[in-house]
Amino acid sequence: MVSSEIGLGDVRIVPIVTSRFRLDGGSMFGSVPKVLWERKAPADGSNRIVLNVNSLLVETGGQVVFIEAGMGSKFDSKQMEIYALSDRDAVAGLRKAGVSPEDVDIVILTHLHFDHAGGSTGLNESGDPVPVFPRARFIVQEEELRGAREPLPLAAGSYDLRDFEPLIESGLIETVDGDEEVAQGVFVERTGGHTKGHQVVRLLSGGEEALYLGDLVPTAAHLRLNWLMSWDLEPEVVYEERARILADAERRQVRVFFCHDPEVASSRINRHSPSSYELVESTVRKAVC
Ligand SMILES: [Zn+2]
């Protein structure tokens, strides 16, 4: 039993911090003035804020599902410094929860940006990228894979072919088109917005429900509908989907999981104003590092 673990009906959920890094704060909050976002996310001397990748281990129906692979370990020392990347990774986190990479049946990637898909592959002794989860089926939206392999100019810098081409070569990628149940009680739902093929993950068991938001709402600060990231390729779609999905999560008190929040792994939410939501403090589960 891991302390951060959450029961959802018959499903075991273990949040795992697979990466901890720093990224320019301005890029995480788009047009929001720094005087506002800095209250939520203090910046360092290089204007960077601390971010996690909070992945999820989900055990359901005899299957091991892993949501979001994190940044991985393929970075050189200069990149490690740029991102102030700590040396944690998905494999170490999973082992702590009693799971080895060979045990993972399904990996769900909300999208293929390097901070989400990077941990899917690692470098072998010759320095070539190879799959980290040798048996897993990787579930990605068809549109995401297409957009990652032939990215538009503004999207290209967010993808690294080494994160997913080895998966394609090994026949491990399984694309879906739209909404689908991919394991017992585990549903992917395409939202688009952040990328055209971005998806969120809904977990259902025993009448209980949880929702992994991916980069639709990366941190609790982004519970403000108009606090969009510079990385959002379709800002209006992010706004609309965020409004729709958060209103539903609030109404039915669904536990939501934040992919990049350095403090909060998950929480229930309440409406704070017509255009923002807030955490229900008594339900907050910390991101345990
Ligand atoms: Zn991200």
py3Dmol code that shows the C-alpha trace and the ligand (Angstrom):
import py3Dmol

protein = """\
ATOM      1  CA  MET A   1       0.000   0.000   0.000  1.00  0.00           C
ATOM      2  CA  VAL A   2       1.428   3.359  -1.057  1.00  0.00           C
ATOM      3  CA  SER A   3       0.382   6.344   1.033  1.00  0.00           C
ATOM      4  CA  SER A   4      -0.865   8.446  -1.863  1.00  0.00           C
ATOM      5  CA  GLU A   5      -3.035   5.667  -3.255  1.00  0.00           C
ATOM      6  CA  ILE A   6      -6.738   6.281  -3.923  1.00  0.00           C
ATOM      7  CA  GLY A   7      -9.504   3.690  -4.136  1.00  0.00           C
ATOM      8  CA  LEU A   8     -12.224   4.212  -6.732  1.00  0.00           C
ATOM      9  CA  GLY A   9     -14.738   1.377  -6.575  1.00  0.00           C
ATOM     10  CA  ASP A  10     -12.701  -1.728  -7.467  1.00  0.00           C
ATOM     11  CA  VAL A  11      -9.940   0.304  -9.056  1.00  0.00           C
ATOM     12  CA  ARG A  12      -6.616   1.140  -7.390  1.00  0.00           C
ATOM     13  CA  ILE A  13      -5.165   4.518  -8.399  1.00  0.00           C
ATOM     14  CA  VAL A  14      -1.627   5.532  -7.436  1.00  0.00           C
ATOM     15  CA  PRO A  15      -0.479   9.049  -8.414  1.00  0.00           C
ATOM     16  CA  ILE A  16       3.234   8.981  -9.251  1.00  0.00           C
ATOM     17  CA  VAL A  17       5.417  12.045  -9.781  1.00  0.00           C
ATOM     18  CA  THR A  18       7.424  10.953 -12.822  1.00  0.00           C
ATOM     19  CA  SER A  19       9.131  14.290 -13.507  1.00  0.00           C
ATOM     20  CA  ARG A  20       9.900  17.512 -11.724  1.00  0.00           C
ATOM     21  CA  PHE A  21      11.202  20.409 -13.788  1.00  0.00           C
ATOM     22  CA  ARG A  22      11.091  24.142 -14.416  1.00  0.00           C
ATOM     23  CA  LEU A  23       9.592  25.981 -17.358  1.00  0.00           C
ATOM     24  CA  ASP A  24       9.193  29.644 -18.270  1.00  0.00           C
ATOM     25  CA  GLY A  25       6.249  30.902 -16.241  1.00  0.00           C
ATOM     26  CA  GLY A  26       5.055  33.271 -18.963  1.00  0.00           C
ATOM     27  CA  SER A  27       4.638  30.382 -21.388  1.00  0.00           C
ATOM     28  CA  MET A  28       2.431  28.511 -18.900  1.00  0.00           C
ATOM     29  CA  PHE A  29       0.019  31.432 -18.532  1.00  0.00           C
ATOM     30  CA  GLY A  30      -0.098  33.034 -22.019  1.00  0.00           C
ATOM     31  CA  SER A  31      -1.606  36.520 -21.866  1.00  0.00           C
ATOM     32  CA  VAL A  32      -2.140  36.546 -18.085  1.00  0.00           C
ATOM     33  CA  PRO A  33      -0.051  39.339 -16.470  1.00  0.00           C
ATOM     34  CA  LYS A  34       2.866  38.101 -14.399  1.00  0.00           C
ATOM     35  CA  VAL A  35       1.685  40.067 -11.352  1.00  0.00           C
ATOM     36  CA  LEU A  36      -1.352  37.765 -11.312  1.00  0.00           C
ATOM     37  CA  TRP A  37       0.156  34.357 -12.116  1.00  0.00           C
ATOM     38  CA  GLU A  38       3.187  34.873  -9.893  1.00  0.00           C
ATOM     39  CA  ARG A  39       0.929  34.757  -6.826  1.00  0.00           C
ATOM     40  CA  LYS A  40       0.022  31.188  -7.771  1.00  0.00           C
ATOM     41  CA  ALA A  41       3.368  30.072  -9.181  1.00  0.00           C
ATOM     42  CA  PRO A  42       6.473  31.948  -7.953  1.00  0.00           C
ATOM     43  CA  ALA A  43       9.181  32.384 -10.612  1.00  0.00           C
ATOM     44  CA  ASP A  44      12.933  31.924 -10.134  1.00  0.00           C
ATOM     45  CA  GLY A  45      15.681  34.288 -11.409  1.00  0.00           C
ATOM     46  CA  SER A  46      15.246  32.840 -14.910  1.00  0.00           C
ATOM     47  CA  ASN A  47      11.464  33.381 -14.776  1.00  0.00           C
ATOM     48  CA  ARG A  48      10.899  29.620 -14.476  1.00  0.00           C
ATOM     49  CA  ILE A  49       8.212  27.999 -12.330  1.00  0.00           C
ATOM     50  CA  VAL A  50       8.256  24.505 -10.806  1.00  0.00           C
ATOM     51  CA  LEU A  51       6.131  21.889 -12.534  1.00  0.00           C
ATOM     52  CA  ASN A  52       5.565  18.164 -12.084  1.00  0.00           C
ATOM     53  CA  VAL A  53       4.421  15.459 -14.348  1.00  0.00           C
ATOM     54  CA  ASN A  54       1.907  13.672 -12.138  1.00  0.00           C
ATOM     55  CA  SER A  55       1.301  10.302 -13.780  1.00  0.00           C
ATOM     56  CA  LEU A  56      -1.264   7.712 -12.667  1.00  0.00           C
ATOM     57  CA  LEU A  57      -0.932   4.002 -12.121  1.00  0.00           C
ATOM     58  CA  VAL A  58      -4.377   2.420 -12.472  1.00  0.00           C
ATOM     59  CA  GLU A  59      -5.067  -1.235 -11.696  1.00  0.00           C
ATOM     60  CA  THR A  60      -8.397  -2.385 -13.075  1.00  0.00           C
ATOM     61  CA  GLY A  61      -9.887  -5.699 -14.171  1.00  0.00           C
ATOM     62  CA  GLY A  62      -6.548  -7.490 -13.788  1.00  0.00           C
ATOM     63  CA  GLN A  63      -4.791  -4.990 -16.028  1.00  0.00           C
ATOM     64  CA  VAL A  64      -2.070  -2.470 -15.243  1.00  0.00           C
ATOM     65  CA  VAL A  65      -2.688   0.894 -16.886  1.00  0.00           C
ATOM     66  CA  PHE A  66      -0.236   3.770 -16.750  1.00  0.00           C
ATOM     67  CA  ILE A  67      -1.356   7.291 -17.664  1.00  0.00           C
ATOM     68  CA  GLU A  68       1.317   9.711 -18.936  1.00  0.00           C
ATOM     69  CA  ALA A  69       4.966   8.652 -19.201  1.00  0.00           C
ATOM     70  CA  GLY A  70       6.553  11.972 -18.178  1.00  0.00           C
ATOM     71  CA  MET A  71       9.723  13.542 -19.549  1.00  0.00           C
ATOM     72  CA  GLY A  72      11.892  10.459 -19.350  1.00  0.00           C
ATOM     73  CA  SER A  73      15.673  10.287 -19.215  1.00  0.00           C
ATOM     74  CA  LYS A  74      16.938  10.979 -22.742  1.00  0.00           C
ATOM     75  CA  PHE A  75      18.015  14.580 -22.076  1.00  0.00           C
ATOM     76  CA  ASP A  76      21.637  15.729 -22.322  1.00  0.00           C
ATOM     77  CA  SER A  77      23.225  17.772 -19.555  1.00  0.00           C
ATOM     78  CA  LYS A  78      22.464  21.114 -21.215  1.00  0.00           C
ATOM     79  CA  GLN A  79      18.755  20.281 -21.539  1.00  0.00           C
ATOM     80  CA  MET A  80      18.711  18.984 -17.955  1.00  0.00           C
ATOM     81  CA  GLU A  81      19.974  22.393 -16.897  1.00  0.00           C
ATOM     82  CA  ILE A  82      17.517  24.350 -19.064  1.00  0.00           C
ATOM     83  CA  TYR A  83      14.602  22.455 -17.525  1.00  0.00           C
ATOM     84  CA  ALA A  84      16.226  22.036 -14.075  1.00  0.00           C
ATOM     85  CA  LEU A  85      15.137  18.448 -14.583  1.00  0.00           C
ATOM     86  CA  SER A  86      15.426  16.151 -11.584  1.00  0.00           C
ATOM     87  CA  ASP A  87      16.595  12.588 -12.173  1.00  0.00           C
ATOM     88  CA  ARG A  88      13.302  10.916 -11.211  1.00  0.00           C
ATOM     89  CA  ASP A  89      11.485   8.886 -13.853  1.00  0.00           C
ATOM     90  CA  ALA A  90       8.475   6.688 -14.484  1.00  0.00           C
ATOM     91  CA  VAL A  91      10.268   3.386 -13.882  1.00  0.00           C
ATOM     92  CA  ALA A  92      11.526   4.374 -10.424  1.00  0.00           C
ATOM     93  CA  GLY A  93       8.082   5.664  -9.473  1.00  0.00           C
ATOM     94  CA  LEU A  94       6.334   2.510 -10.641  1.00  0.00           C
ATOM     95  CA  ARG A  95       8.792   0.257  -8.810  1.00  0.00           C
ATOM     96  CA  LYS A  96       7.973   2.082  -5.576  1.00  0.00           C
ATOM     97  CA  ALA A  97       4.348   1.126  -6.173  1.00  0.00           C
ATOM     98  CA  GLY A  98       5.402  -2.500  -6.722  1.00  0.00           C
ATOM     99  CA  VAL A  99       5.128  -2.486 -10.519  1.00  0.00           C
ATOM    100  CA  SER A 100       7.911  -3.170 -13.013  1.00  0.00           C
ATOM    101  CA  PRO A 101       7.911  -1.858 -16.612  1.00  0.00           C
ATOM    102  CA  GLU A 102       7.188  -5.390 -17.897  1.00  0.00           C
ATOM    103  CA  ASP A 103       3.964  -5.487 -15.852  1.00  0.00           C
ATOM    104  CA  VAL A 104       2.370  -2.529 -17.654  1.00  0.00           C
ATOM    105  CA  ASP A 105      -0.356  -3.626 -20.097  1.00  0.00           C
ATOM    106  CA  ILE A 106      -1.542  -0.235 -21.330  1.00  0.00           C
ATOM    107  CA  VAL A 107       0.025   3.231 -21.424  1.00  0.00           C
ATOM    108  CA  ILE A 108      -2.306   6.141 -22.166  1.00  0.00           C
ATOM    109  CA  LEU A 109      -0.696   9.354 -23.410  1.00  0.00           C
ATOM    110  CA  THR A 110      -2.946  12.434 -23.370  1.00  0.00           C
ATOM    111  CA  HIS A 111      -0.820  13.731 -26.234  1.00  0.00           C
ATOM    112  CA  LEU A 112       2.717  13.271 -27.562  1.00  0.00           C
ATOM    113  CA  HIS A 113       4.488  16.434 -26.362  1.00  0.00           C
ATOM    114  CA  PHE A 114       7.932  15.546 -25.014  1.00  0.00           C
ATOM    115  CA  ASP A 115       6.991  16.227 -21.381  1.00  0.00           C
ATOM    116  CA  HIS A 116       4.198  13.623 -21.583  1.00  0.00           C
ATOM    117  CA  ALA A 117       5.569  10.993 -23.977  1.00  0.00           C
ATOM    118  CA  GLY A 118       9.313  11.254 -23.232  1.00  0.00           C
ATOM    119  CA  GLY A 119       9.304   8.469 -20.656  1.00  0.00           C
ATOM    120  CA  SER A 120       7.907   6.015 -23.206  1.00  0.00           C
ATOM    121  CA  THR A 121      11.398   5.389 -24.524  1.00  0.00           C
ATOM    122  CA  GLY A 122      14.906   5.353 -23.078  1.00  0.00           C
ATOM    123  CA  LEU A 123      18.373   5.124 -24.577  1.00  0.00           C
ATOM    124  CA  ASN A 124      20.074   1.724 -24.900  1.00  0.00           C
ATOM    125  CA  GLU A 125      23.854   1.216 -24.576  1.00  0.00           C
ATOM    126  CA  SER A 126      24.385   2.434 -28.147  1.00  0.00           C
ATOM    127  CA  GLY A 127      22.404   5.595 -27.446  1.00  0.00           C
ATOM    128  CA  ASP A 128      19.398   4.515 -29.521  1.00  0.00           C
ATOM    129  CA  PRO A 129      15.851   5.120 -28.217  1.00  0.00           C
ATOM    130  CA  VAL A 130      13.989   1.908 -27.295  1.00  0.00           C
ATOM    131  CA  PRO A 131      10.598   1.262 -25.636  1.00  0.00           C
ATOM    132  CA  VAL A 132      10.622   1.324 -21.806  1.00  0.00           C
ATOM    133  CA  PHE A 133       7.411  -0.712 -21.387  1.00  0.00           C
ATOM    134  CA  PRO A 134       8.075  -3.702 -23.649  1.00  0.00           C
ATOM    135  CA  ARG A 135       4.610  -5.314 -23.469  1.00  0.00           C
ATOM    136  CA  ALA A 136       2.387  -2.247 -23.280  1.00  0.00           C
ATOM    137  CA  ARG A 137      -0.121  -1.046 -25.834  1.00  0.00           C
ATOM    138  CA  PHE A 138       0.199   2.732 -26.127  1.00  0.00           C
ATOM    139  CA  ILE A 139      -3.167   4.455 -26.573  1.00  0.00           C
ATOM    140  CA  VAL A 140      -3.011   7.720 -28.518  1.00  0.00           C
ATOM    141  CA  GLN A 141      -5.550   9.587 -30.634  1.00  0.00           C
ATOM    142  CA  GLU A 142      -5.032   8.982 -34.357  1.00  0.00           C
ATOM    143  CA  GLU A 143      -5.072  12.737 -34.969  1.00  0.00           C
ATOM    144  CA  GLU A 144      -2.362  13.250 -32.326  1.00  0.00           C
ATOM    145  CA  LEU A 145      -0.030  10.718 -33.922  1.00  0.00           C
ATOM    146  CA  ARG A 146      -0.553  12.296 -37.332  1.00  0.00           C
ATOM    147  CA  GLY A 147       0.071  15.780 -35.916  1.00  0.00           C
ATOM    148  CA  ALA A 148       3.206  14.645 -34.084  1.00  0.00           C
ATOM    149  CA  ARG A 149       4.783  12.844 -37.061  1.00  0.00           C
ATOM    150  CA  GLU A 150       4.145  15.772 -39.419  1.00  0.00           C
ATOM    151  CA  PRO A 151       3.786  18.726 -37.067  1.00  0.00           C
ATOM    152  CA  LEU A 152       2.677  22.203 -38.082  1.00  0.00           C
ATOM    153  CA  PRO A 153       5.464  24.801 -37.725  1.00  0.00           C
ATOM    154  CA  LEU A 154       4.219  26.149 -34.383  1.00  0.00           C
ATOM    155  CA  ALA A 155       3.914  22.646 -32.921  1.00  0.00           C
ATOM    156  CA  ALA A 156       7.181  21.119 -34.080  1.00  0.00           C
ATOM    157  CA  GLY A 157       9.329  22.204 -31.115  1.00  0.00           C
ATOM    158  CA  SER A 158       7.107  20.326 -28.656  1.00  0.00           C
ATOM    159  CA  TYR A 159       7.617  16.895 -30.221  1.00  0.00           C
ATOM    160  CA  ASP A 160      10.630  14.558 -30.218  1.00  0.00           C
ATOM    161  CA  LEU A 161      10.387  11.737 -32.750  1.00  0.00           C
ATOM    162  CA  ARG A 162      12.514   9.541 -30.465  1.00  0.00           C
ATOM    163  CA  ASP A 163       9.598   9.454 -28.001  1.00  0.00           C
ATOM    164  CA  PHE A 164       7.227   7.582 -30.304  1.00  0.00           C
ATOM    165  CA  GLU A 165       8.878   6.334 -33.527  1.00  0.00           C
ATOM    166  CA  PRO A 166      10.418   3.342 -31.650  1.00  0.00           C
ATOM    167  CA  LEU A 167       6.916   2.496 -30.387  1.00  0.00           C
ATOM    168  CA  ILE A 168       5.562   2.536 -33.927  1.00  0.00           C
ATOM    169  CA  GLU A 169       8.457   0.370 -35.165  1.00  0.00           C
ATOM    170  CA  SER A 170       7.763  -2.141 -32.379  1.00  0.00           C
ATOM    171  CA  GLY A 171       4.040  -2.200 -33.157  1.00  0.00           C
ATOM    172  CA  LEU A 172       3.161  -0.913 -29.686  1.00  0.00           C
ATOM    173  CA  ILE A 173       1.021   2.082 -30.653  1.00  0.00           C
ATOM    174  CA  GLU A 174      -2.717   1.671 -30.917  1.00  0.00           C
ATOM    175  CA  THR A 175      -4.578   4.718 -32.179  1.00  0.00           C
ATOM    176  CA  VAL A 176      -8.168   5.545 -31.305  1.00  0.00           C
ATOM    177  CA  ASP A 177     -10.453   8.023 -33.009  1.00  0.00           C
ATOM    178  CA  GLY A 178     -12.594   9.909 -30.503  1.00  0.00           C
ATOM    179  CA  ASP A 179     -13.997   8.443 -27.297  1.00  0.00           C
ATOM    180  CA  GLU A 180     -13.362   4.817 -26.355  1.00  0.00           C
ATOM    181  CA  GLU A 181     -13.199   2.416 -23.388  1.00  0.00           C
ATOM    182  CA  VAL A 182      -9.631   1.077 -23.470  1.00  0.00           C
ATOM    183  CA  ALA A 183      -9.657  -1.022 -20.280  1.00  0.00           C
ATOM    184  CA  GLN A 184     -12.358  -1.908 -17.779  1.00  0.00           C
ATOM    185  CA  GLY A 185     -13.789   1.443 -16.612  1.00  0.00           C
ATOM    186  CA  VAL A 186     -11.039   3.446 -18.340  1.00  0.00           C
ATOM    187  CA  PHE A 187     -12.261   5.780 -21.065  1.00  0.00           C
ATOM    188  CA  VAL A 188     -10.305   8.168 -23.278  1.00  0.00           C
ATOM    189  CA  GLU A 189     -12.164  11.250 -24.546  1.00  0.00           C
ATOM    190  CA  ARG A 190     -10.756  13.515 -27.226  1.00  0.00           C
ATOM    191  CA  THR A 191     -10.885  17.211 -26.324  1.00  0.00           C
ATOM    192  CA  GLY A 192      -8.461  18.739 -28.858  1.00  0.00           C
ATOM    193  CA  GLY A 193      -7.453  22.282 -27.923  1.00  0.00           C
ATOM    194  CA  HIS A 194      -3.984  21.994 -26.443  1.00  0.00           C
ATOM    195  CA  THR A 195      -3.200  19.853 -29.483  1.00  0.00           C
ATOM    196  CA  LYS A 196      -5.745  18.702 -32.054  1.00  0.00           C
ATOM    197  CA  GLY A 197      -5.525  15.156 -30.781  1.00  0.00           C
ATOM    198  CA  HIS A 198      -5.382  15.851 -27.038  1.00  0.00           C
ATOM    199  CA  GLN A 199      -7.429  13.460 -24.879  1.00  0.00           C
ATOM    200  CA  VAL A 200      -8.459  13.262 -21.224  1.00  0.00           C
ATOM    201  CA  VAL A 201      -8.988  10.012 -19.293  1.00  0.00           C
ATOM    202  CA  ARG A 202     -12.150   9.164 -17.354  1.00  0.00           C
ATOM    203  CA  LEU A 203     -12.123   6.405 -14.726  1.00  0.00           C
ATOM    204  CA  LEU A 204     -15.369   4.748 -13.644  1.00  0.00           C
ATOM    205  CA  SER A 205     -15.861   2.051 -11.031  1.00  0.00           C
ATOM    206  CA  GLY A 206     -18.577   1.111  -8.547  1.00  0.00           C
ATOM    207  CA  GLY A 207     -20.532   4.294  -9.252  1.00  0.00           C
ATOM    208  CA  GLU A 208     -17.466   6.453  -8.536  1.00  0.00           C
ATOM    209  CA  GLU A 209     -15.697   8.597 -11.088  1.00  0.00           C
ATOM    210  CA  ALA A 210     -12.393  10.417 -11.590  1.00  0.00           C
ATOM    211  CA  LEU A 211     -10.969  12.452 -14.448  1.00  0.00           C
ATOM    212  CA  TYR A 212      -7.355  12.928 -15.552  1.00  0.00           C
ATOM    213  CA  LEU A 213      -7.261  16.348 -17.222  1.00  0.00           C
ATOM    214  CA  GLY A 214      -3.894  16.227 -19.017  1.00  0.00           C
ATOM    215  CA  ASP A 215      -2.976  19.619 -20.422  1.00  0.00           C
ATOM    216  CA  LEU A 216      -6.611  20.758 -20.670  1.00  0.00           C
ATOM    217  CA  VAL A 217      -6.189  22.053 -17.081  1.00  0.00           C
ATOM    218  CA  PRO A 218      -2.499  21.488 -16.291  1.00  0.00           C
ATOM    219  CA  THR A 219      -2.414  22.956 -12.761  1.00  0.00           C
ATOM    220  CA  ALA A 220      -4.935  24.138 -10.184  1.00  0.00           C
ATOM    221  CA  ALA A 221      -4.091  27.742 -11.195  1.00  0.00           C
ATOM    222  CA  HIS A 222      -5.584  26.907 -14.608  1.00  0.00           C
ATOM    223  CA  LEU A 223      -9.013  26.391 -13.027  1.00  0.00           C
ATOM    224  CA  ARG A 224      -9.566  29.932 -14.343  1.00  0.00           C
ATOM    225  CA  LEU A 225     -11.135  29.336 -17.737  1.00  0.00           C
ATOM    226  CA  ASN A 226      -9.154  32.087 -19.487  1.00  0.00           C
ATOM    227  CA  TRP A 227      -5.726  31.264 -18.013  1.00  0.00           C
ATOM    228  CA  LEU A 228      -4.496  29.567 -21.160  1.00  0.00           C
ATOM    229  CA  MET A 229      -1.005  28.377 -22.005  1.00  0.00           C
ATOM    230  CA  SER A 230       1.055  29.822 -24.864  1.00  0.00           C
ATOM    231  CA  TRP A 231       1.396  26.185 -25.959  1.00  0.00           C
ATOM    232  CA  ASP A 232      -2.344  25.775 -26.551  1.00  0.00           C
ATOM    233  CA  LEU A 233      -2.676  25.440 -30.322  1.00  0.00           C
ATOM    234  CA  GLU A 234      -6.444  26.041 -30.340  1.00  0.00           C
ATOM    235  CA  PRO A 235      -7.078  28.434 -27.417  1.00  0.00           C
ATOM    236  CA  GLU A 236     -10.818  28.782 -28.048  1.00  0.00           C
ATOM    237  CA  VAL A 237     -11.256  25.027 -28.014  1.00  0.00           C
ATOM    238  CA  VAL A 238      -9.330  24.795 -24.725  1.00  0.00           C
ATOM    239  CA  TYR A 239     -11.620  27.450 -23.228  1.00  0.00           C
ATOM    240  CA  GLU A 240     -14.815  25.750 -24.396  1.00  0.00           C
ATOM    241  CA  GLU A 241     -13.769  22.237 -23.437  1.00  0.00           C
ATOM    242  CA  ARG A 242     -12.465  23.415 -20.071  1.00  0.00           C
ATOM    243  CA  ALA A 243     -15.767  25.186 -19.383  1.00  0.00           C
ATOM    244  CA  ARG A 244     -17.785  22.119 -20.361  1.00  0.00           C
ATOM    245  CA  ILE A 245     -15.695  19.520 -18.547  1.00  0.00           C
ATOM    246  CA  LEU A 246     -15.175  21.517 -15.323  1.00  0.00           C
ATOM    247  CA  ALA A 247     -18.865  22.433 -15.084  1.00  0.00           C
ATOM    248  CA  ASP A 248     -19.726  18.744 -15.293  1.00  0.00           C
ATOM    249  CA  ALA A 249     -16.994  17.746 -12.807  1.00  0.00           C
ATOM    250  CA  GLU A 250     -18.231  20.358 -10.348  1.00  0.00           C
ATOM    251  CA  ARG A 251     -21.887  19.441 -10.711  1.00  0.00           C
ATOM    252  CA  ARG A 252     -21.240  15.753 -10.097  1.00  0.00           C
ATOM    253  CA  GLN A 253     -18.281  16.279  -7.697  1.00  0.00           C
ATOM    254  CA  VAL A 254     -15.895  14.176  -9.807  1.00  0.00           C
ATOM    255  CA  ARG A 255     -12.322  13.980  -8.486  1.00  0.00           C
ATOM    256  CA  VAL A 256      -9.984  15.658 -11.023  1.00  0.00           C
ATOM    257  CA  PHE A 257      -6.255  14.983 -11.458  1.00  0.00           C
ATOM    258  CA  PHE A 258      -3.793  17.720 -12.478  1.00  0.00           C
ATOM    259  CA  CYS A 259      -0.935  16.647 -14.696  1.00  0.00           C
ATOM    260  CA  HIS A 260       1.542  19.470 -14.013  1.00  0.00           C
ATOM    261  CA  ASP A 261       0.680  20.864 -10.573  1.00  0.00           C
ATOM    262  CA  PRO A 262       3.748  20.754  -8.282  1.00  0.00           C
ATOM    263  CA  GLU A 263       1.599  20.540  -5.132  1.00  0.00           C
ATOM    264  CA  VAL A 264      -1.852  19.188  -5.887  1.00  0.00           C
ATOM    265  CA  ALA A 265      -2.220  15.766  -7.484  1.00  0.00           C
ATOM    266  CA  SER A 266      -6.011  15.725  -7.320  1.00  0.00           C
ATOM    267  CA  SER A 267      -9.061  17.339  -5.759  1.00  0.00           C
ATOM    268  CA  ARG A 268     -12.762  17.918  -6.095  1.00  0.00           C
ATOM    269  CA  ILE A 269     -13.724  21.421  -7.274  1.00  0.00           C
ATOM    270  CA  ASN A 270     -16.342  24.060  -6.607  1.00  0.00           C
ATOM    271  CA  ARG A 271     -17.352  27.027  -8.733  1.00  0.00           C
ATOM    272  CA  HIS A 272     -15.647  30.217  -7.555  1.00  0.00           C
ATOM    273  CA  SER A 273     -16.983  32.729 -10.112  1.00  0.00           C
ATOM    274  CA  PRO A 274     -18.732  32.494 -13.500  1.00  0.00           C
ATOM    275  CA  SER A 275     -15.331  31.883 -15.108  1.00  0.00           C
ATOM    276  CA  SER A 276     -13.329  30.053 -12.458  1.00  0.00           C
ATOM    277  CA  TYR A 277     -13.294  27.086 -10.090  1.00  0.00           C
ATOM    278  CA  GLU A 278     -11.502  26.451  -6.818  1.00  0.00           C
ATOM    279  CA  LEU A 279     -10.242  23.394  -4.981  1.00  0.00           C
ATOM    280  CA  VAL A 280     -12.382  21.838  -2.267  1.00  0.00           C
ATOM    281  CA  GLU A 281      -9.551  22.004   0.259  1.00  0.00           C
ATOM    282  CA  SER A 282     -10.715  19.066   2.372  1.00  0.00           C
ATOM    283  CA  THR A 283     -10.479  16.787  -0.698  1.00  0.00           C
ATOM    284  CA  VAL A 284      -7.010  17.850  -1.912  1.00  0.00           C
ATOM    285  CA  ARG A 285      -4.477  15.033  -2.331  1.00  0.00           C
ATOM    286  CA  LYS A 286      -0.887  16.250  -2.436  1.00  0.00           C
ATOM    287  CA  ALA A 287       1.548  15.353  -5.188  1.00  0.00           C
ATOM    288  CA  VAL A 288       3.953  13.195  -3.207  1.00  0.00           C
ATOM    289  CA  CYS A 289       7.545  13.447  -4.397  1.00  0.00           C
TER     290      CYS A 289
END
"""
ligand_1 = """\
1
ZN
Zn 2.470 19.328 -20.719
"""
view = py3Dmol.view(width=600, height=400)
view.addModel(protein, "pdb")
view.setStyle({"model": 0}, {"cartoon": {"style": "trace"}})
view.addModel(ligand_1, "xyz")
view.setStyle({"model": 1}, {"stick": {}})
view.zoomTo()
view.show()
